[in-house]
Amino acid sequence: MPTEIKIWEVTTGGSLNPVPNTQISLEEQLETWIEQDISIISSDYMVIGRQVTTDFGGVIDLLCLDSTGDIVVVELKRGKTAICSSRLTV
């Protein structure tokens, strides 16, 4: 399983140039993209909160509902597993 992602830019001349790694928050950018278009994960989800603080002192990246009303917690992590979602039936 790959543990590194590389990105290349296609120039106007048609050659590939590697895009240098940056120190921007990839997790935050990914969170923004998913919040703006939740269908990246599932067309069945609706985002109802971002960076939601729990009663236990934790923070949920994205809090969603599915079409049946179940709560879906989406956690984004850098590394091998980029997206983790858990469905909670209340």
ZADRENMI-435279 format. One record per residue (C-alpha): z, y, x; residue in one letter; chain; residue number from 1. Coordinates in nm, 3 decimals. Example, Ala and Ser with C-alpha at 12.3 -4.5 7.8 and 13.67 -1.06 7.14 Angstrom:
! ZADRENMI-435279
+---------+---------+---------+------+------+-----+
:      pz :      py :      px : code : unit : pos :
+---------+---------+---------+------+------+-----+
:   0.780 :  -0.450 :   1.230 :    A :    A :   1 :
:   0.714 :  -0.106 :   1.367 :    S :    A :   2 :
+---------+---------+---------+------+------+-----+
! end
This chain:
! ZADRENMI-435279
+---------+---------+---------+------+------+-----+
:      pz :      py :      px : code : unit : pos :
+---------+---------+---------+------+------+-----+
:   0.000 :   0.000 :   0.000 :    M :    A :   1 :
:  -0.091 :   0.342 :   0.145 :    P :    A :   2 :
:   0.197 :   0.565 :   0.240 :    T :    A :   3 :
:  -0.004 :   0.870 :   0.340 :    E :    A :   4 :
:  -0.258 :   1.079 :   0.152 :    I :    A :   5 :
:  -0.527 :   1.272 :   0.335 :    K :    A :   6 :
:  -0.746 :   1.543 :   0.186 :    I :    A :   7 :
:  -1.083 :   1.663 :   0.311 :    W :    A :   8 :
:  -1.282 :   1.970 :   0.222 :    E :    A :   9 :
:  -1.658 :   1.945 :   0.173 :    V :    A :  10 :
:  -1.821 :   2.245 :   0.341 :    T :    A :  11 :
:  -2.132 :   2.421 :   0.214 :    T :    A :  12 :
:  -2.324 :   2.240 :   0.489 :    G :    A :  13 :
:  -2.210 :   1.905 :   0.349 :    G :    A :  14 :
:  -1.972 :   1.805 :   0.627 :    S :    A :  15 :
:  -1.611 :   1.699 :   0.580 :    L :    A :  16 :
:  -1.322 :   1.893 :   0.730 :    N :    A :  17 :
:  -0.968 :   1.754 :   0.710 :    P :    A :  18 :
:  -0.730 :   1.981 :   0.523 :    V :    A :  19 :
:  -0.413 :   2.028 :   0.731 :    P :    A :  20 :
:  -0.083 :   1.911 :   0.590 :    N :    A :  21 :
:   0.128 :   2.196 :   0.462 :    T :    A :  22 :
:   0.495 :   2.234 :   0.394 :    Q :    A :  23 :
:   0.446 :   2.349 :   0.035 :    I :    A :  24 :
:   0.643 :   2.166 :  -0.227 :    S :    A :  25 :
:   0.402 :   1.896 :  -0.339 :    L :    A :  26 :
:   0.656 :   1.775 :  -0.592 :    E :    A :  27 :
:   0.679 :   2.120 :  -0.751 :    E :    A :  28 :
:   0.300 :   2.159 :  -0.761 :    Q :    A :  29 :
:   0.256 :   1.813 :  -0.912 :    L :    A :  30 :
:   0.526 :   1.894 :  -1.167 :    E :    A :  31 :
:   0.339 :   2.212 :  -1.266 :    T :    A :  32 :
:   0.009 :   2.026 :  -1.306 :    W :    A :  33 :
:   0.169 :   1.753 :  -1.517 :    I :    A :  34 :
:   0.359 :   2.006 :  -1.730 :    E :    A :  35 :
:   0.033 :   2.191 :  -1.798 :    Q :    A :  36 :
:  -0.155 :   1.867 :  -1.878 :    D :    A :  37 :
:   0.082 :   1.583 :  -1.962 :    I :    A :  38 :
:  -0.216 :   1.356 :  -2.033 :    S :    A :  39 :
:  -0.228 :   1.306 :  -1.654 :    I :    A :  40 :
:   0.055 :   1.059 :  -1.723 :    I :    A :  41 :
:   0.004 :   0.973 :  -2.089 :    S :    A :  42 :
:  -0.168 :   1.129 :  -2.389 :    S :    A :  43 :
:   0.127 :   0.991 :  -2.589 :    D :    A :  44 :
:   0.381 :   1.233 :  -2.436 :    Y :    A :  45 :
:   0.483 :   1.589 :  -2.523 :    M :    A :  46 :
:   0.679 :   1.795 :  -2.268 :    V :    A :  47 :
:   0.996 :   1.947 :  -2.417 :    I :    A :  48 :
:   1.168 :   2.061 :  -2.097 :    G :    A :  49 :
:   1.130 :   2.114 :  -1.725 :    R :    A :  50 :
:   1.411 :   2.107 :  -1.466 :    Q :    A :  51 :
:   1.660 :   2.016 :  -1.739 :    V :    A :  52 :
:   2.021 :   2.005 :  -1.615 :    T :    A :  53 :
:   2.215 :   1.702 :  -1.736 :    T :    A :  54 :
:   2.584 :   1.684 :  -1.823 :    D :    A :  55 :
:   2.627 :   1.473 :  -1.509 :    F :    A :  56 :
:   2.505 :   1.747 :  -1.273 :    G :    A :  57 :
:   2.158 :   1.601 :  -1.221 :    G :    A :  58 :
:   1.825 :   1.763 :  -1.298 :    V :    A :  59 :
:   1.541 :   1.598 :  -1.490 :    I :    A :  60 :
:   1.199 :   1.705 :  -1.361 :    D :    A :  61 :
:   1.021 :   1.673 :  -1.697 :    L :    A :  62 :
:   1.175 :   1.576 :  -2.028 :    L :    A :  63 :
:   0.927 :   1.446 :  -2.283 :    C :    A :  64 :
:   0.899 :   1.284 :  -2.624 :    L :    A :  65 :
:   0.649 :   1.013 :  -2.710 :    D :    A :  66 :
:   0.469 :   0.978 :  -3.043 :    S :    A :  67 :
:   0.750 :   0.761 :  -3.186 :    T :    A :  68 :
:   1.018 :   1.017 :  -3.097 :    G :    A :  69 :
:   1.157 :   0.826 :  -2.799 :    D :    A :  70 :
:   1.279 :   1.036 :  -2.507 :    I :    A :  71 :
:   1.082 :   0.998 :  -2.184 :    V :    A :  72 :
:   1.230 :   1.113 :  -1.853 :    V :    A :  73 :
:   0.972 :   1.186 :  -1.581 :    V :    A :  74 :
:   1.097 :   1.206 :  -1.222 :    E :    A :  75 :
:   0.860 :   1.303 :  -0.942 :    L :    A :  76 :
:   0.938 :   1.184 :  -0.591 :    K :    A :  77 :
:   0.756 :   1.226 :  -0.264 :    R :    A :  78 :
:   0.675 :   0.898 :  -0.098 :    G :    A :  79 :
:   0.538 :   0.564 :  -0.205 :    K :    A :  80 :
:   0.625 :   0.605 :  -0.573 :    T :    A :  81 :
:   0.501 :   0.945 :  -0.682 :    A :    A :  82 :
:   0.584 :   0.930 :  -1.052 :    I :    A :  83 :
:   0.860 :   0.742 :  -1.227 :    C :    A :  84 :
:   0.909 :   0.762 :  -1.601 :    S :    A :  85 :
:   1.173 :   0.597 :  -1.816 :    S :    A :  86 :
:   1.166 :   0.569 :  -2.190 :    R :    A :  87 :
:   1.497 :   0.599 :  -2.375 :    L :    A :  88 :
:   1.532 :   0.497 :  -2.736 :    T :    A :  89 :
:   1.810 :   0.680 :  -2.915 :    V :    A :  90 :
+---------+---------+---------+------+------+-----+
! end
